[in-house]
Amino acid sequence: SKRVLAQPRLQVQAGSTGVIEAGNADGISLRLEVGVDTTATRATWSFEWRDRGELMGEQRAGLMLSRPREASY
């Protein structure tokens, strides 16, 4: 059966980057990085996982964001 170990939450403001890291150097480690440009119209994210420090895989993407018209940035 599956069990939830943690429920991290990451909020990123326009023009900044946030990171969530889990694990340790002696085993499996995960890293998620999310960045939002200064106009809050584009976000980038990357995810990587390592086993004892060795990169096992990674994913990266860019996303176009839509904003409500009433929002001011």
C-alpha atoms as one frame of an Amber mdcrd trajectory, in Angstrom:
protein
   0.000   0.000   0.000   1.069   3.597  -0.585   1.801   5.939   2.282   2.238
   9.733   2.163   5.557  10.623   3.800   5.402  14.395   3.385   3.278  17.085
   1.797   5.693  19.887   0.879   4.274  23.087  -0.545   6.202  25.609  -2.575
   4.987  29.129  -3.326   7.070  31.197  -5.713   6.646  34.921  -6.344   7.288
  36.572  -9.688  10.999  37.071 -10.273  12.122  34.348  -7.870  13.009  30.663
  -7.620  12.099  28.066  -5.000  13.597  24.655  -4.239  12.424  21.509  -2.459
  15.059  18.903  -1.608  14.492  15.531   0.047  16.718  12.574   0.836  20.388
  12.373   1.757  23.816  11.925   0.189  24.052   8.245   1.243  20.859   7.180
  -0.531  18.186   8.522  -2.846  17.813  12.295  -3.079  15.259  14.366  -4.970
  15.389  18.020  -5.997  12.586  20.129  -7.471  13.272  23.718  -8.563  10.593
  26.125  -9.798  11.220  29.644 -11.111   8.830  32.368 -12.241   9.910  35.291
 -14.449   9.406  38.904 -13.339   6.212  39.326 -15.390   4.664  36.111 -13.985
   3.980  34.870 -17.516   6.543  32.042 -17.709   7.626  29.390 -15.243  10.449
  26.895 -15.492  10.868  23.758 -13.453  13.451  21.048 -13.137  13.378  17.771
 -11.268  16.293  15.438 -10.657  16.895  12.313  -8.645  20.197  10.920  -7.485
  21.399   7.679  -5.942  24.368   8.219  -3.624  25.107  11.491  -5.383  25.045
  10.018  -8.905  22.496  11.617 -11.232  19.979   8.956 -12.239  17.517  11.094
 -14.169  16.181  14.582 -14.706  13.320  16.438 -16.321  13.018  20.100 -17.277
  10.226  22.173 -18.771   9.056  25.714 -19.410   5.424  26.691 -18.947   3.477
  29.709 -20.159   1.252  31.074 -17.377  -2.070  32.822 -17.756  -2.979  35.584
 -15.314  -6.372  36.990 -14.381  -6.911  40.392 -15.994  -7.641  42.015 -12.653
  -4.286  40.938 -11.188  -1.629  43.602 -10.954   2.068  42.742 -10.949
